Protein backbone atom coordinates (compact mmCIF):
# COMPACT_ATOMS: atom_id res chain seq x y z
CA UNK A 1 0.00 0.00 0.00
CA UNK A 2 1.30 3.43 -0.93
CA UNK A 3 1.89 5.78 1.96
CA UNK A 4 -0.06 8.56 0.23
CA UNK A 5 -2.89 8.05 -2.26
CA UNK A 6 -4.30 10.78 -4.48
CA UNK A 7 -6.81 10.61 -7.32
CA UNK A 8 -4.78 11.54 -10.43
CA UNK A 9 -7.75 12.97 -12.33
CA UNK A 10 -7.70 14.74 -14.71
CA UNK A 11 -10.41 17.00 -13.38
CA UNK A 12 -12.12 19.52 -15.68
CA UNK A 13 -14.49 22.13 -14.25
CA UNK A 14 -16.12 25.34 -15.53
CA UNK A 15 -14.89 28.69 -14.27
CA UNK A 16 -16.50 29.60 -10.95
CA UNK A 17 -16.98 26.00 -9.80
CA UNK A 18 -15.96 24.68 -6.39
CA UNK A 19 -13.16 22.16 -6.68
CA UNK A 20 -12.44 19.41 -4.15
CA UNK A 21 -9.09 17.62 -4.18
CA UNK A 22 -8.36 14.76 -1.80
CA UNK A 23 -5.62 12.56 -0.42
CA UNK A 24 -5.55 9.64 1.96
CA UNK A 25 -2.56 8.34 3.86
CA UNK A 26 -1.75 5.15 5.71
CA UNK A 27 0.88 6.19 8.26
CA UNK A 28 -0.57 7.92 11.30
CA UNK A 29 2.91 9.28 12.15
CA UNK A 30 2.52 12.01 9.50
CA UNK A 31 1.73 15.26 11.28
CA UNK A 32 2.39 18.07 8.80
CA UNK A 33 0.34 18.35 5.63
CA UNK A 34 0.89 20.51 2.61
CA UNK A 35 -0.59 21.25 -0.78
CA UNK A 36 1.71 22.17 -3.63
CA UNK A 37 0.74 23.60 -6.99
CA UNK A 38 2.74 22.77 -10.09
CA UNK A 39 2.31 24.60 -13.36
CA UNK A 40 3.35 22.86 -16.55
CA UNK A 41 7.13 22.50 -16.92
CA UNK A 42 7.79 24.15 -13.56
CA UNK A 43 8.79 22.94 -10.12
CA UNK A 44 6.09 22.64 -7.42
CA UNK A 45 5.39 25.61 -5.14
CA UNK A 46 3.84 25.53 -1.68
CA UNK A 47 0.19 26.57 -1.66
CA UNK A 48 -0.95 25.73 1.87
CA UNK A 49 0.37 24.09 5.01
CA UNK A 50 -1.60 22.66 7.93
CA UNK A 51 -0.78 20.84 11.10
CA UNK A 52 -3.83 20.19 13.20
CA UNK A 53 -7.12 18.58 12.27
CA UNK A 54 -9.67 21.07 11.05
CA UNK A 55 -9.84 23.75 8.39
CA UNK A 56 -7.43 26.47 7.32
CA UNK A 57 -8.46 29.21 4.89
CA UNK A 58 -6.36 31.38 2.62
CA UNK A 59 -8.40 33.44 0.21
CA UNK A 60 -10.24 31.10 -2.16
CA UNK A 61 -8.40 28.06 -0.81
CA UNK A 62 -9.33 25.91 2.19
CA UNK A 63 -7.22 23.03 3.45
CA UNK A 64 -8.91 20.44 5.60
CA UNK A 65 -7.28 17.71 7.69
CA UNK A 66 -9.02 14.77 9.36
CA UNK A 67 -6.32 12.85 11.22
CA UNK A 68 -8.76 10.28 12.60
CA UNK A 69 -9.70 9.25 9.04
CA UNK A 70 -6.19 9.90 7.61
CA UNK A 71 -7.76 12.14 4.99
CA UNK A 72 -6.87 15.61 3.74
CA UNK A 73 -8.64 17.87 1.27
CA UNK A 74 -8.11 21.09 -0.62
CA UNK A 75 -11.12 23.15 -1.67
CA UNK A 76 -10.93 25.89 -4.28
CA UNK A 77 -13.84 28.33 -4.41
CA UNK A 78 -14.73 30.41 -7.46
CA UNK A 79 -12.15 28.55 -9.53
CA UNK A 80 -10.31 30.53 -12.21
CA UNK A 81 -8.55 29.45 -15.41
CA UNK A 82 -5.29 30.50 -13.72
CA UNK A 83 -5.88 27.71 -11.17
CA UNK A 84 -5.30 25.16 -13.94
CA UNK A 85 -2.31 23.14 -12.72
CA UNK A 86 -1.37 19.91 -11.02
CA UNK A 87 -2.07 19.88 -7.29
CA UNK A 88 0.05 17.61 -5.12
CA UNK A 89 -0.55 16.76 -1.50
CA UNK A 90 2.53 16.19 0.64
CA UNK A 91 3.21 15.17 4.21
CA UNK A 92 6.05 14.76 6.66
CA UNK A 93 6.87 14.11 10.25
CA UNK A 94 10.15 15.04 11.86
CA UNK A 95 11.86 12.08 13.46
CA UNK A 96 11.82 8.38 12.84
CA UNK A 97 11.00 6.75 9.54
CA UNK A 98 8.70 9.52 8.37
CA UNK A 99 11.18 12.41 8.40
CA UNK A 100 10.99 12.70 4.64
CA UNK A 101 8.62 14.68 2.45
CA UNK A 102 6.29 12.28 0.65
CA UNK A 103 4.05 13.41 -2.20
CA UNK A 104 0.85 12.08 -3.65
CA UNK A 105 0.67 11.41 -7.37
CA UNK A 106 -0.95 14.80 -8.07
CA UNK A 107 -4.33 15.76 -9.55
CA UNK A 108 -4.36 17.59 -12.87
CA UNK A 109 -6.99 20.34 -12.78
CA UNK A 110 -8.27 22.23 -15.82
CA UNK A 111 -10.62 25.19 -15.26
CA UNK A 112 -12.47 26.02 -18.45
CA UNK A 113 -13.32 29.69 -19.13
CA UNK B 1 18.83 34.93 -3.37
CA UNK B 2 19.17 32.10 -5.92
CA UNK B 3 17.23 29.45 -3.96
CA UNK B 4 17.71 25.94 -5.39
CA UNK B 5 19.77 25.70 -8.55
CA UNK B 6 19.88 22.59 -10.71
CA UNK B 7 22.19 21.93 -13.63
CA UNK B 8 21.92 20.97 -16.40
CA UNK B 9 18.36 21.88 -17.47
CA UNK B 10 18.32 19.32 -20.29
CA UNK B 11 20.44 16.30 -21.14
CA UNK B 12 20.35 13.39 -23.56
CA UNK B 13 22.31 10.32 -22.51
CA UNK B 14 23.06 7.12 -24.35
CA UNK B 15 22.29 3.82 -22.67
CA UNK B 16 25.14 2.84 -20.37
CA UNK B 17 26.55 6.35 -19.95
CA UNK B 18 26.89 8.00 -16.56
CA UNK B 19 26.25 11.54 -15.41
CA UNK B 20 25.87 13.71 -12.32
CA UNK B 21 22.94 16.04 -11.80
CA UNK B 22 24.04 19.01 -9.74
CA UNK B 23 21.94 20.68 -7.04
CA UNK B 24 22.95 23.55 -4.81
CA UNK B 25 20.97 25.73 -2.40
CA UNK B 26 21.92 28.95 -0.67
CA UNK B 27 19.26 29.01 2.07
CA UNK B 28 21.24 26.99 4.63
CA UNK B 29 18.56 24.27 4.59
CA UNK B 30 19.55 21.03 6.24
CA UNK B 31 16.99 18.84 4.42
CA UNK B 32 17.53 18.11 0.73
CA UNK B 33 15.68 15.78 -1.62
CA UNK B 34 15.84 14.30 -5.09
CA UNK B 35 12.60 13.38 -6.85
CA UNK B 36 11.79 12.09 -10.28
CA UNK B 37 8.57 12.88 -12.09
CA UNK B 38 7.42 10.79 -15.01
CA UNK B 39 4.89 12.25 -17.50
CA UNK B 40 1.48 12.71 -15.89
CA UNK B 41 2.72 11.34 -12.60
CA UNK B 42 3.58 12.69 -9.19
CA UNK B 43 6.94 13.00 -7.49
CA UNK B 44 8.75 9.84 -6.45
CA UNK B 45 11.46 10.22 -3.82
CA UNK B 46 14.84 8.87 -4.94
CA UNK B 47 17.14 9.90 -2.08
CA UNK B 48 17.08 12.44 0.69
CA UNK B 49 19.44 13.95 3.24
CA UNK B 50 18.76 15.45 6.64
CA UNK B 51 22.19 17.07 6.90
CA UNK B 52 25.75 17.03 5.63
CA UNK B 53 27.18 13.53 5.71
CA UNK B 54 23.77 11.86 6.08
CA UNK B 55 21.81 10.34 3.20
CA UNK B 56 19.02 7.80 2.97
CA UNK B 57 17.07 5.97 0.30
CA UNK B 58 13.61 6.95 -0.82
CA UNK B 59 11.07 4.96 -2.84
CA UNK B 60 13.07 4.46 -6.03
CA UNK B 61 16.83 4.52 -5.30
CA UNK B 62 17.99 1.78 -7.67
CA UNK B 63 20.38 3.04 -10.35
CA UNK B 64 21.22 6.23 -8.45
CA UNK B 65 23.70 7.40 -5.87
CA UNK B 66 24.05 10.59 -3.84
CA UNK B 67 26.50 12.31 -1.56
CA UNK B 68 26.18 15.25 0.81
CA UNK B 69 29.61 16.55 1.74
CA UNK B 70 28.40 20.11 2.34
CA UNK B 71 25.13 21.71 3.47
CA UNK B 72 24.78 23.46 0.11
CA UNK B 73 25.33 20.65 -2.40
CA UNK B 74 23.47 17.40 -3.05
CA UNK B 75 24.54 15.84 -6.37
CA UNK B 76 22.71 12.86 -7.87
CA UNK B 77 24.77 10.32 -9.79
CA UNK B 78 23.33 8.07 -12.49
CA UNK B 79 25.46 5.04 -13.26
CA UNK B 80 24.83 2.98 -16.42
CA UNK B 81 21.87 5.01 -17.66
CA UNK B 82 18.80 3.05 -18.79
CA UNK B 83 15.72 4.17 -20.78
CA UNK B 84 13.64 3.71 -17.60
CA UNK B 85 15.55 6.67 -16.13
CA UNK B 86 14.09 9.03 -18.72
CA UNK B 87 12.26 11.52 -16.52
CA UNK B 88 12.26 15.02 -15.06
CA UNK B 89 14.40 15.25 -11.95
CA UNK B 90 13.69 17.79 -9.23
CA UNK B 91 15.92 18.75 -6.34
CA UNK B 92 14.34 20.36 -3.29
CA UNK B 93 15.44 21.69 0.10
CA UNK B 94 13.79 22.72 3.34
CA UNK B 95 14.39 23.47 6.99
CA UNK B 96 13.76 20.74 9.54
CA UNK B 97 11.70 23.17 11.59
CA UNK B 98 8.05 22.04 11.84
CA UNK B 99 7.07 25.72 11.94
CA UNK B 100 8.61 26.21 8.52
CA UNK B 101 8.20 23.10 6.42
CA UNK B 102 8.10 24.70 2.98
CA UNK B 103 10.24 22.83 0.46
CA UNK B 104 11.76 24.90 -2.32
CA UNK B 105 12.25 23.25 -5.66
CA UNK B 106 14.70 23.75 -8.47
CA UNK B 107 13.49 24.17 -12.04
CA UNK B 108 14.13 20.55 -12.90
CA UNK B 109 16.46 18.59 -15.18
CA UNK B 110 14.85 16.90 -18.19
CA UNK B 111 16.78 13.73 -18.91
CA UNK B 112 16.29 11.49 -21.91
CA UNK B 113 18.12 8.16 -22.18
CA UNK B 114 18.27 6.74 -25.72
Interface residues (C-beta under 8 A of the other chain):
Chain A: X6 X8 X31 X32 X34 X41 X42 X43 X44 X45 X46 X49 X51 X88 X90 X92 X94 X99 X100 X101 X102 X103 X104 X105 X106 X108
Chain B: X31 X33 X35 X40 X41 X42 X43 X44 X45 X48 X50 X56 X58 X90 X92 X94 X96 X98 X101 X102 X103 X105 X106 X107 X108
